Amino acid sequence: NETEKINVPMFLLGKGSYFALNIIGDSMIEVGINEGDIAIIKQKSNANDGDLVAALIDDTETTLKRFKRSGPKIILKAENKNYKSQVYEPGSNIKIQGILSGLIRKYNS
């Protein structure tokens, strides 16, 4: 759902369509992605192993995780040892929305 528009520095973008994803939670802290960051996502419907992807789960929640395939299964791995990987069987309602392209962070003083 579109809620607002933000200005993004051109060096974070290439050709194609992008969207911003507000990061909630600490599941990606081990790769330097923190709560409150804004992830810049290049819209793409497929991913390679190791990509950081925005994935829509059950048409309700978008999550940012590390993508991996294991045979026909899709694994979304958090980059925080306190979280378990999410494993999705074929036919699960999961849609890759895009690949992480950049990150915007606001520092509070």
MOPAC internal coordinates of N, CA, C and O (Angstrom, degrees):
PM7 1SCF
backbone

  N    0.0000 0     0.00 0     0.00 0    0    0    0
  C    1.4471 1     0.00 0     0.00 0    1    0    0
  C    1.5143 1   110.02 1     0.00 0    2    1    0
  O    1.2310 1   120.83 1   -48.41 1    3    2    1
  N    1.3009 1   116.01 1   131.59 1    3    2    1
  C    1.4544 1   120.94 1   178.06 1    5    3    2
  C    1.5119 1   108.59 1   -80.45 1    6    5    3
  O    1.2310 1   120.42 1   -53.01 1    7    6    5
  N    1.3262 1   116.80 1   126.99 1    7    6    5
  C    1.4532 1   120.03 1   179.46 1    9    7    6
  C    1.5171 1   112.45 1  -118.21 1   10    9    7
  O    1.2310 1   119.70 1   150.19 1   11   10    9
  N    1.3182 1   118.17 1   -29.81 1   11   10    9
  C    1.4572 1   121.39 1   178.06 1   13   11   10
  C    1.5176 1   109.21 1  -161.65 1   14   13   11
  O    1.2310 1   121.20 1   -14.50 1   15   14   13
  N    1.3234 1   115.32 1   165.50 1   15   14   13
  C    1.4613 1   120.49 1   176.48 1   17   15   14
  C    1.5135 1   108.22 1  -109.77 1   18   17   15
  O    1.2310 1   120.85 1   -35.41 1   19   18   17
  N    1.3464 1   115.99 1   144.59 1   19   18   17
  C    1.4585 1   120.72 1   177.33 1   21   19   18
  C    1.5219 1   108.64 1  -128.82 1   22   21   19
  O    1.2310 1   121.04 1   -27.56 1   23   22   21
  N    1.3283 1   115.61 1   152.44 1   23   22   21
  C    1.4580 1   120.94 1   174.37 1   25   23   22
  C    1.5189 1   108.07 1   -87.09 1   26   25   23
  O    1.2310 1   120.79 1   -50.16 1   27   26   25
  N    1.3268 1   116.10 1   129.84 1   27   26   25
  C    1.4620 1   122.20 1  -178.15 1   29   27   26
  C    1.5199 1   108.22 1  -118.97 1   30   29   27
  O    1.2310 1   119.76 1   -47.78 1   31   30   29
  N    1.3417 1   118.07 1   132.22 1   31   30   29
  C    1.4673 1   119.97 1   177.23 1   33   31   30
  C    1.5283 1   110.85 1   -56.91 1   34   33   31
  O    1.2310 1   120.82 1   -42.38 1   35   34   33
  N    1.3267 1   116.04 1   137.62 1   35   34   33
  C    1.4650 1   121.53 1  -176.44 1   37   35   34
  C    1.5252 1   113.09 1   -58.59 1   38   37   35
  O    1.2310 1   119.75 1   149.24 1   39   38   37
  N    1.3490 1   118.07 1   -30.76 1   39   38   37
  C    1.4632 1   119.02 1  -177.92 1   41   39   38
  C    1.5283 1   112.40 1   -65.76 1   42   41   39
  O    1.2310 1   120.02 1   164.53 1   43   42   41
  N    1.3273 1   117.56 1   -15.47 1   43   42   41
  C    1.4653 1   120.41 1   177.19 1   45   43   42
  C    1.5257 1   112.19 1   -85.53 1   46   45   43
  O    1.2310 1   120.89 1   170.05 1   47   46   45
  N    1.3237 1   115.91 1    -9.95 1   47   46   45
  C    1.4613 1   120.12 1  -174.04 1   49   47   46
  C    1.5187 1   111.17 1  -116.88 1   50   49   47
  O    1.2310 1   120.88 1   -28.62 1   51   50   49
  N    1.2950 1   115.92 1   151.38 1   51   50   49
  C    1.4560 1   123.41 1   170.49 1   53   51   50
  C    1.5175 1   106.59 1  -123.71 1   54   53   51
  O    1.2310 1   120.62 1    26.77 1   55   54   53
  N    1.3068 1   116.41 1  -153.23 1   55   54   53
  C    1.4632 1   119.70 1   175.34 1   57   55   54
  C    1.5197 1   108.74 1   -75.41 1   58   57   55
  O    1.2310 1   121.13 1   -29.00 1   59   58   57
  N    1.3065 1   115.43 1   151.00 1   59   58   57
  C    1.4501 1   119.95 1   177.44 1   61   59   58
  C    1.5118 1   112.20 1   115.93 1   62   61   59
  O    1.2310 1   121.19 1     5.55 1   63   62   61
  N    1.3137 1   115.33 1  -174.45 1   63   62   61
  C    1.4635 1   122.73 1  -178.93 1   65   63   62
  C    1.5207 1   109.54 1  -104.73 1   66   65   63
  O    1.2310 1   121.24 1   -34.97 1   67   66   65
  N    1.3123 1   115.23 1   145.03 1   67   66   65
  C    1.4596 1   121.97 1  -176.80 1   69   67   66
  C    1.5170 1   110.01 1  -133.91 1   70   69   67
  O    1.2310 1   121.14 1   -21.42 1   71   70   69
  N    1.3355 1   115.43 1   158.58 1   71   70   69
  C    1.4559 1   120.42 1   168.55 1   73   71   70
  C    1.5195 1   108.36 1  -143.73 1   74   73   71
  O    1.2310 1   121.00 1   -16.93 1   75   74   73
  N    1.3278 1   115.70 1   163.07 1   75   74   73
  C    1.4634 1   121.79 1  -179.52 1   77   75   74
  C    1.5266 1   108.87 1  -105.34 1   78   77   75
  O    1.2310 1   121.25 1   -38.25 1   79   78   77
  N    1.3200 1   115.21 1   141.75 1   79   78   77
  C    1.4616 1   121.64 1   179.67 1   81   79   78
  C    1.5198 1   108.31 1  -126.80 1   82   81   79
  O    1.2310 1   120.61 1   -60.99 1   83   82   81
  N    1.3261 1   116.44 1   119.01 1   83   82   81
  C    1.4574 1   121.15 1   177.76 1   85   83   82
  C    1.5300 1   108.79 1   -74.62 1   86   85   83
  O    1.2310 1   120.29 1   -53.02 1   87   86   85
  N    1.3257 1   117.05 1   126.98 1   87   86   85
  C    1.4653 1   121.20 1  -177.93 1   89   87   86
  C    1.5243 1   109.87 1   -84.97 1   90   89   87
  O    1.2310 1   121.43 1   -55.35 1   91   90   89
  N    1.3158 1   114.87 1   124.65 1   91   90   89
  C    1.4620 1   122.28 1   176.78 1   93   91   90
  C    1.5218 1   106.94 1  -120.29 1   94   93   91
  O    1.2310 1   120.38 1   -53.47 1   95   94   93
  N    1.3150 1   116.87 1   126.53 1   95   94   93
  C    1.4584 1   120.88 1   178.21 1   97   95   94
  C    1.5170 1   112.49 1    99.65 1   98   97   95
  O    1.2310 1   121.43 1    -0.22 1   99   98   97
  N    1.3412 1   114.88 1   179.78 1   99   98   97
  C    1.4697 1   121.04 1  -173.53 1  101   99   98
  C    1.5242 1   113.25 1  -119.83 1  102  101   99
  O    1.2310 1   119.98 1  -156.12 1  103  102  101
  N    1.3240 1   117.65 1    23.88 1  103  102  101
  C    1.4646 1   120.21 1  -174.96 1  105  103  102
  C    1.5256 1   113.95 1   -70.63 1  106  105  103
  O    1.2310 1   119.60 1   168.06 1  107  106  105
  N    1.3421 1   118.36 1   -11.94 1  107  106  105
  C    1.4685 1   120.58 1  -176.74 1  109  107  106
  C    1.5293 1   112.41 1  -121.25 1  110  109  107
  O    1.2310 1   120.10 1  -159.18 1  111  110  109
  N    1.3247 1   117.41 1    20.82 1  111  110  109
  C    1.4687 1   120.18 1  -173.90 1  113  111  110
  C    1.5251 1   113.86 1   -66.04 1  114  113  111
  O    1.2310 1   119.63 1   154.16 1  115  114  113
  N    1.3204 1   118.31 1   -25.84 1  115  114  113
  C    1.4666 1   119.66 1  -177.63 1  117  115  114
  C    1.5251 1   113.10 1   -74.49 1  118  117  115
  O    1.2310 1   120.15 1   173.06 1  119  118  117
  N    1.3424 1   117.31 1    -6.94 1  119  118  117
  C    1.4676 1   121.09 1   171.69 1  121  119  118
  C    1.5308 1   109.89 1  -115.31 1  122  121  119
  O    1.2310 1   120.69 1  -160.39 1  123  122  121
  N    1.3331 1   116.29 1    19.61 1  123  122  121
  C    1.4565 1   121.05 1   173.34 1  125  123  122
  C    1.5100 1   115.72 1    78.84 1  126  125  123
  O    1.2310 1   119.90 1  -160.33 1  127  126  125
  N    1.3249 1   117.79 1    19.67 1  127  126  125
  C    1.4652 1   121.19 1   178.00 1  129  127  126
  C    1.5251 1   107.15 1  -106.79 1  130  129  127
  O    1.2310 1   121.10 1   -61.77 1  131  130  129
  N    1.3311 1   115.50 1   118.23 1  131  130  129
  C    1.4553 1   121.19 1  -171.69 1  133  131  130
  C    1.5203 1   112.49 1  -114.12 1  134  133  131
  O    1.2310 1   121.09 1   -19.41 1  135  134  133
  N    1.3278 1   115.51 1   160.59 1  135  134  133
  C    1.4564 1   120.27 1   174.70 1  137  135  134
  C    1.5234 1   109.00 1   -56.97 1  138  137  135
  O    1.2310 1   120.85 1   -43.64 1  139  138  137
  N    1.3293 1   115.98 1   136.36 1  139  138  137
  C    1.4602 1   121.51 1  -179.13 1  141  139  138
  C    1.5143 1   113.73 1    94.19 1  142  141  139
  O    1.2310 1   119.87 1   163.77 1  143  142  141
  N    1.3371 1   117.86 1   -16.23 1  143  142  141
  C    1.4672 1   120.53 1   175.07 1  145  143  142
  C    1.5236 1   109.01 1   -66.46 1  146  145  143
  O    1.2310 1   121.27 1   -21.74 1  147  146  145
  N    1.3183 1   115.17 1   158.26 1  147  146  145
  C    1.4600 1   121.14 1   173.70 1  149  147  146
  C    1.5188 1   107.05 1  -115.29 1  150  149  147
  O    1.2310 1   120.85 1   -63.81 1  151  150  149
  N    1.3255 1   115.99 1   116.19 1  151  150  149
  C    1.4654 1   121.76 1   178.92 1  153  151  150
  C    1.5195 1   108.64 1   -86.58 1  154  153  151
  O    1.2310 1   120.69 1   -48.20 1  155  154  153
  N    1.3392 1   116.29 1   131.80 1  155  154  153
  C    1.4563 1   122.13 1   175.40 1  157  155  154
  C    1.5247 1   106.70 1   -96.31 1  158  157  155
  O    1.2310 1   120.70 1   -62.49 1  159  158  157
  N    1.3143 1   116.28 1   117.51 1  159  158  157
  C    1.4599 1   123.10 1  -172.25 1  161  159  158
  C    1.5261 1   110.22 1  -112.12 1  162  161  159
  O    1.2310 1   120.76 1   -53.87 1  163  162  161
  N    1.3456 1   116.14 1   126.13 1  163  162  161
  C    1.4634 1   120.55 1   173.35 1  165  163  162
  C    1.5200 1   107.63 1   -84.11 1  166  165  163
  O    1.2310 1   120.61 1   -57.73 1  167  166  165
  N    1.3203 1   116.43 1   122.27 1  167  166  165
  C    1.4555 1   120.33 1  -177.55 1  169  167  166
  C    1.5225 1   110.60 1   -64.41 1  170  169  167
  O    1.2310 1   121.69 1   -52.99 1  171  170  169
  N    1.3149 1   114.37 1   127.01 1  171  170  169
  C    1.4589 1   122.68 1  -177.63 1  173  171  170
  C    1.5226 1   106.62 1  -162.67 1  174  173  171
  O    1.2310 1   119.87 1   -39.23 1  175  174  173
  N    1.3199 1   117.86 1   140.77 1  175  174  173
  C    1.4633 1   119.76 1  -175.69 1  177  175  174
  C    1.5239 1   113.62 1   -97.97 1  178  177  175
  O    1.2310 1   120.31 1   178.25 1  179  178  177
  N    1.3368 1   117.01 1    -1.75 1  179  178  177
  C    1.4672 1   119.14 1   177.40 1  181  179  178
  C    1.5212 1   109.06 1  -132.62 1  182  181  179
  O    1.2310 1   121.12 1   -15.77 1  183  182  181
  N    1.3264 1   115.46 1   164.23 1  183  182  181
  C    1.4598 1   120.64 1  -176.42 1  185  183  182
  C    1.5180 1   109.66 1  -146.86 1  186  185  183
  O    1.2310 1   121.23 1   -21.07 1  187  186  185
  N    1.3209 1   115.25 1   158.93 1  187  186  185
  C    1.4633 1   122.61 1   174.93 1  189  187  186
  C    1.5208 1   109.07 1  -104.18 1  190  189  187
  O    1.2310 1   120.83 1   -24.63 1  191  190  189
  N    1.3293 1   116.01 1   155.37 1  191  190  189
  C    1.4600 1   120.05 1   175.96 1  193  191  190
  C    1.5242 1   109.70 1   -52.66 1  194  193  191
  O    1.2310 1   121.09 1   -47.18 1  195  194  193
  N    1.3202 1   115.52 1   132.82 1  195  194  193
  C    1.4527 1   121.35 1   178.17 1  197  195  194
  C    1.5169 1   114.57 1    94.98 1  198  197  195
  O    1.2310 1   119.89 1   164.75 1  199  198  197
  N    1.3325 1   117.81 1   -15.25 1  199  198  197
  C    1.4677 1   120.27 1   178.11 1  201  199  198
  C    1.5212 1   109.97 1   -65.61 1  202  201  199
  O    1.2310 1   120.90 1   -32.26 1  203  202  201
  N    1.3298 1   115.88 1   147.74 1  203  202  201
  C    1.4570 1   121.13 1   169.12 1  205  203  202
  C    1.5223 1   106.43 1   -91.18 1  206  205  203
  O    1.2310 1   120.86 1   -62.40 1  207  206  205
  N    1.3287 1   115.96 1   117.60 1  207  206  205
  C    1.4596 1   120.88 1  -171.65 1  209  207  206
  C    1.5226 1   112.23 1  -118.98 1  210  209  207
  O    1.2310 1   121.64 1   -28.37 1  211  210  209
  N    1.3239 1   114.47 1   151.63 1  211  210  209
  C    1.4584 1   121.61 1   165.44 1  213  211  210
  C    1.5192 1   105.14 1   -94.85 1  214  213  211
  O    1.2310 1   120.65 1   -58.01 1  215  214  213
  N    1.3208 1   116.36 1   121.99 1  215  214  213
  C    1.4649 1   121.28 1  -177.91 1  217  215  214
  C    1.5231 1   109.47 1  -124.35 1  218  217  215
  O    1.2310 1   121.15 1   -46.45 1  219  218  217
  N    1.3166 1   115.41 1   133.55 1  219  218  217
  C    1.4574 1   121.97 1   176.81 1  221  219  218
  C    1.5270 1   108.24 1   -91.44 1  222  221  219
  O    1.2310 1   121.00 1   -57.20 1  223  222  221
  N    1.3261 1   115.70 1   122.80 1  223  222  221
  C    1.4567 1   121.84 1  -177.02 1  225  223  222
  C    1.5327 1   108.86 1  -108.22 1  226  225  223
  O    1.2310 1   120.76 1   -53.89 1  227  226  225
  N    1.3292 1   116.15 1   126.11 1  227  226  225
  C    1.4736 1   122.81 1   176.96 1  229  227  226
  C    1.5297 1   113.00 1    52.29 1  230  229  227
  O    1.2310 1   120.28 1  -148.56 1  231  230  229
  N    1.3194 1   117.08 1    31.44 1  231  230  229
  C    1.4731 1   122.95 1   178.56 1  233  231  230
  C    1.5222 1   113.18 1    57.53 1  234  233  231
  O    1.2310 1   119.95 1  -159.47 1  235  234  233
  N    1.3418 1   117.70 1    20.53 1  235  234  233
  C    1.4668 1   119.18 1  -176.51 1  237  235  234
  C    1.5206 1   114.06 1  -128.32 1  238  237  235
  O    1.2310 1   119.59 1   145.18 1  239  238  237
  N    1.3236 1   118.38 1   -34.82 1  239  238  237
  C    1.4652 1   121.06 1  -172.08 1  241  239  238
  C    1.5235 1   110.13 1  -131.29 1  242  241  239
  O    1.2310 1   121.31 1   -48.46 1  243  242  241
  N    1.3320 1   115.11 1   131.54 1  243  242  241
  C    1.4594 1   119.73 1   173.48 1  245  243  242
  C    1.5173 1   108.27 1  -101.23 1  246  245  243
  O    1.2310 1   120.82 1   -47.14 1  247  246  245
  N    1.3237 1   116.04 1   132.86 1  247  246  245
  C    1.4554 1   121.98 1  -178.82 1  249  247  246
  C    1.5208 1   109.64 1  -127.97 1  250  249  247
  O    1.2310 1   120.40 1   -30.74 1  251  250  249
  N    1.3225 1   116.85 1   149.26 1  251  250  249
  C    1.4623 1   122.44 1   175.68 1  253  251  250
  C    1.5217 1   107.62 1  -105.45 1  254  253  251
  O    1.2310 1   120.46 1   -60.85 1  255  254  253
  N    1.3339 1   116.73 1   119.15 1  255  254  253
  C    1.4616 1   121.63 1  -177.70 1  257  255  254
  C    1.5253 1   110.32 1  -148.64 1  258  257  255
  O    1.2310 1   120.78 1   -12.02 1  259  258  257
  N    1.3371 1   116.11 1   167.98 1  259  258  257
  C    1.4634 1   122.93 1   174.12 1  261  259  258
  C    1.5300 1   108.13 1   -79.68 1  262  261  259
  O    1.2310 1   120.60 1   -49.13 1  263  262  261
  N    1.3323 1   116.46 1   130.87 1  263  262  261
  C    1.4656 1   122.91 1  -175.61 1  265  263  262
  C    1.5192 1   110.87 1   -94.16 1  266  265  263
  O    1.2310 1   121.20 1   -41.13 1  267  266  265
  N    1.3414 1   115.31 1   138.87 1  267  266  265
  C    1.4602 1   120.91 1   173.86 1  269  267  266
  C    1.5204 1   108.96 1  -151.57 1  270  269  267
  O    1.2310 1   121.21 1   -35.99 1  271  270  269
  N    1.3239 1   115.28 1   144.01 1  271  270  269
  C    1.4694 1   120.88 1   172.43 1  273  271  270
  C    1.5194 1   108.22 1  -105.42 1  274  273  271
  O    1.2310 1   121.23 1   -38.70 1  275  274  273
  N    1.3249 1   115.24 1   141.30 1  275  274  273
  C    1.4539 1   121.96 1   173.79 1  277  275  274
  C    1.5214 1   106.03 1  -132.75 1  278  277  275
  O    1.2310 1   121.16 1   -87.20 1  279  278  277
  N    1.3334 1   115.38 1    92.80 1  279  278  277
  C    1.4615 1   119.22 1  -171.90 1  281  279  278
  C    1.5145 1   108.08 1    63.56 1  282  281  279
  O    1.2310 1   120.19 1    50.67 1  283  282  281
  N    1.3362 1   117.24 1  -129.33 1  283  282  281
  C    1.4660 1   119.40 1   179.84 1  285  283  282
  C    1.5347 1   113.53 1   -83.76 1  286  285  283
  O    1.2310 1   120.17 1   173.26 1  287  286  285
  N    1.3268 1   117.29 1    -6.74 1  287  286  285
  C    1.4661 1   121.27 1  -177.34 1  289  287  286
  C    1.5256 1   110.91 1   -85.21 1  290  289  287
  O    1.2310 1   121.22 1   -29.15 1  291  290  289
  N    1.3238 1   115.28 1   150.85 1  291  290  289
  C    1.4609 1   122.38 1   172.38 1  293  291  290
  C    1.5184 1   107.43 1  -109.11 1  294  293  291
  O    1.2310 1   121.13 1   -47.91 1  295  294  293
  N    1.3270 1   115.45 1   132.09 1  295  294  293
  C    1.4583 1   121.10 1   178.05 1  297  295  294
  C    1.5208 1   108.07 1  -115.86 1  298  297  295
  O    1.2310 1   120.74 1   -51.11 1  299  298  297
  N    1.3272 1   116.18 1   128.89 1  299  298  297
  C    1.4566 1   122.34 1   173.31 1  301  299  298
  C    1.5156 1   106.87 1  -110.65 1  302  301  299
  O    1.2310 1   121.36 1   -63.63 1  303  302  301
  N    1.3357 1   115.01 1   116.37 1  303  302  301
  C    1.4615 1   120.89 1  -173.07 1  305  303  302
  C    1.5217 1   110.46 1  -107.39 1  306  305  303
  O    1.2310 1   120.98 1   -53.34 1  307  306  305
  N    1.3173 1   115.74 1   126.66 1  307  306  305
  C    1.4590 1   121.26 1   172.28 1  309  307  306
  C    1.5241 1   108.25 1   -73.05 1  310  309  307
  O    1.2310 1   120.84 1   -29.29 1  311  310  309
  N    1.3085 1   116.00 1   150.71 1  311  310  309
  C    1.4643 1   120.95 1   175.12 1  313  311  310
  C    1.5262 1   108.45 1  -104.37 1  314  313  311
  O    1.2310 1   121.89 1  -121.78 1  315  314  313
  N    1.3236 1   113.99 1    58.22 1  315  314  313
  C    1.4546 1   123.93 1   176.62 1  317  315  314
  C    1.5257 1   105.26 1  -156.79 1  318  317  315
  O    1.2310 1   120.54 1   -60.79 1  319  318  317
  N    1.3052 1   116.58 1   119.21 1  319  318  317
  C    1.4686 1   120.86 1  -174.14 1  321  319  318
  C    1.5288 1   113.11 1   -61.21 1  322  321  319
  O    1.2310 1   119.78 1   166.71 1  323  322  321
  N    1.3252 1   118.03 1   -13.29 1  323  322  321
  C    1.4614 1   121.41 1   179.12 1  325  323  322
  C    1.5290 1   113.28 1   -82.28 1  326  325  323
  O    1.2310 1   120.29 1   177.57 1  327  326  325
  N    1.3356 1   117.05 1    -2.43 1  327  326  325
  C    1.4614 1   121.46 1  -178.89 1  329  327  326
  C    1.5201 1   110.11 1  -117.98 1  330  329  327
  O    1.2310 1   120.73 1   -37.29 1  331  330  329
  N    1.3344 1   116.20 1   142.71 1  331  330  329
  C    1.4632 1   121.24 1   175.62 1  333  331  330
  C    1.5266 1   109.70 1   -86.48 1  334  333  331
  O    1.2310 1   121.31 1   -27.36 1  335  334  333
  N    1.3270 1   115.11 1   152.64 1  335  334  333
  C    1.4633 1   120.09 1   174.12 1  337  335  334
  C    1.5237 1   109.12 1   -67.71 1  338  337  335
  O    1.2310 1   121.04 1   -30.83 1  339  338  337
  N    1.3250 1   115.62 1   149.17 1  339  338  337
  C    1.4548 1   121.96 1   176.73 1  341  339  338
  C    1.5237 1   107.25 1  -101.57 1  342  341  339
  O    1.2310 1   120.45 1   -55.47 1  343  342  341
  N    1.3317 1   116.75 1   124.53 1  343  342  341
  C    1.4661 1   121.95 1  -177.87 1  345  343  342
  C    1.5253 1   108.45 1  -110.26 1  346  345  343
  O    1.2310 1   121.24 1   -50.51 1  347  346  345
  N    1.3345 1   115.23 1   129.49 1  347  346  345
  C    1.4641 1   121.47 1  -177.94 1  349  347  346
  C    1.5196 1   109.75 1  -118.62 1  350  349  347
  O    1.2310 1   121.07 1   -54.86 1  351  350  349
  N    1.3171 1   115.56 1   125.14 1  351  350  349
  C    1.4617 1   123.00 1   178.25 1  353  351  350
  C    1.5287 1   109.31 1   -77.25 1  354  353  351
  O    1.2310 1   120.27 1   -20.16 1  355  354  353
  N    1.3447 1   117.09 1   159.84 1  355  354  353
  C    1.4663 1   119.36 1   174.09 1  357  355  354
  C    1.5306 1   110.08 1   -54.83 1  358  357  355
  O    1.2310 1   120.73 1   -40.42 1  359  358  357
  N    1.3094 1   116.20 1   139.58 1  359  358  357
  C    1.4584 1   120.68 1  -178.76 1  361  359  358
  C    1.5158 1   113.96 1    90.86 1  362  361  359
  O    1.2310 1   120.33 1   171.93 1  363  362  361
  N    1.3428 1   116.98 1    -8.07 1  363  362  361
  C    1.4630 1   120.04 1   176.79 1  365  363  362
  C    1.5216 1   109.42 1   -65.47 1  366  365  363
  O    1.2310 1   121.06 1   -27.01 1  367  366  365
  N    1.3083 1   115.57 1   152.99 1  367  366  365
  C    1.4620 1   120.73 1  -179.04 1  369  367  366
  C    1.5298 1   109.72 1   -86.27 1  370  369  367
  O    1.2310 1   121.04 1  -101.98 1  371  370  369
  N    1.3309 1   115.61 1    78.02 1  371  370  369
  C    1.4575 1   122.59 1   179.15 1  373  371  370
  C    1.5230 1   107.83 1  -131.80 1  374  373  371
  O    1.2310 1   120.99 1   -44.38 1  375  374  373
  N    1.3243 1   115.71 1   135.62 1  375  374  373
  C    1.4618 1   120.76 1  -178.49 1  377  375  374
  C    1.5260 1   108.89 1  -133.76 1  378  377  375
  O    1.2310 1   120.54 1   -55.85 1  379  378  377
  N    1.3297 1   116.58 1   124.15 1  379  378  377
  C    1.4614 1   120.50 1   174.38 1  381  379  378
  C    1.5218 1   107.30 1   -73.95 1  382  381  379
  O    1.2310 1   120.90 1   -56.91 1  383  382  381
  N    1.3295 1   115.89 1   123.09 1  383  382  381
  C    1.4614 1   120.75 1  -179.40 1  385  383  382
  C    1.5237 1   111.96 1   -97.14 1  386  385  383
  O    1.2310 1   120.40 1   153.81 1  387  386  385
  N    1.3408 1   116.84 1   -26.19 1  387  386  385
  C    1.4522 1   118.69 1  -179.32 1  389  387  386
  C    1.5118 1   112.94 1   171.03 1  390  389  387
  O    1.2310 1   121.97 1    -0.43 1  391  390  389
  N    1.3507 1   113.84 1   179.57 1  391  390  389
  C    1.4649 1   123.43 1  -175.68 1  393  391  390
  C    1.5277 1   108.81 1  -115.52 1  394  393  391
  O    1.2310 1   120.54 1   -40.06 1  395  394  393
  N    1.3264 1   116.58 1   139.94 1  395  394  393
  C    1.4649 1   120.73 1   178.09 1  397  395  394
  C    1.5218 1   110.27 1   -60.36 1  398  397  395
  O    1.2310 1   120.79 1   -51.55 1  399  398  397
  N    1.3335 1   116.09 1   128.45 1  399  398  397
  C    1.4603 1   122.29 1  -179.90 1  401  399  398
  C    1.5204 1   111.64 1  -112.97 1  402  401  399
  O    1.2310 1   120.37 1   147.21 1  403  402  401
  N    1.3168 1   116.90 1   -32.79 1  403  402  401
  C    1.4608 1   120.95 1  -177.74 1  405  403  402
  C    1.5106 1   110.41 1  -164.69 1  406  405  403
  O    1.2310 1   121.62 1    -1.88 1  407  406  405
  N    1.3180 1   114.50 1   178.12 1  407  406  405
  C    1.4549 1   120.66 1  -176.10 1  409  407  406
  C    1.5215 1   108.73 1  -143.75 1  410  409  407
  O    1.2310 1   120.76 1   -43.75 1  411  410  409
  N    1.3136 1   116.15 1   136.25 1  411  410  409
  C    1.4607 1   121.84 1   174.87 1  413  411  410
  C    1.5211 1   106.79 1  -116.10 1  414  413  411
  O    1.2310 1   121.23 1   -47.34 1  415  414  413
  N    1.3243 1   115.25 1   132.66 1  415  414  413
  C    1.4695 1   119.92 1  -178.79 1  417  415  414
  C    1.5191 1   109.41 1  -130.94 1  418  417  415
  O    1.2310 1   121.23 1   -45.96 1  419  418  417
  N    1.3162 1   115.25 1   134.04 1  419  418  417
  C    1.4555 1   121.13 1   174.98 1  421  419  418
  C    1.5232 1   107.72 1  -104.29 1  422  421  419
  O    1.2310 1   121.20 1   -50.29 1  423  422  421
  N    1.3143 1   115.31 1   129.71 1  423  422  421
  C    1.4589 1   120.22 1   176.38 1  425  423  422
  C    1.5188 1   108.30 1   -98.85 1  426  425  423
  O    1.2310 1   120.66 1   -52.78 1  427  426  425
  N    1.3037 1   116.34 1   127.22 1  427  426  425
  C    1.4642 1   120.86 1   177.50 1  429  427  426
  C    1.5087 1   109.25 1   -90.23 1  430  429  427
  O    1.2310 1   120.99 1   -36.31 1  431  430  429
  N    1.3296 1   115.71 1   143.69 1  431  430  429
  C    1.4723 1   118.95 1   178.12 1  433  431  430
  C    1.5030 1   110.61 1  -116.40 1  434  433  431
  O    1.2310 1   120.10 1   180.00 1  435  434  433

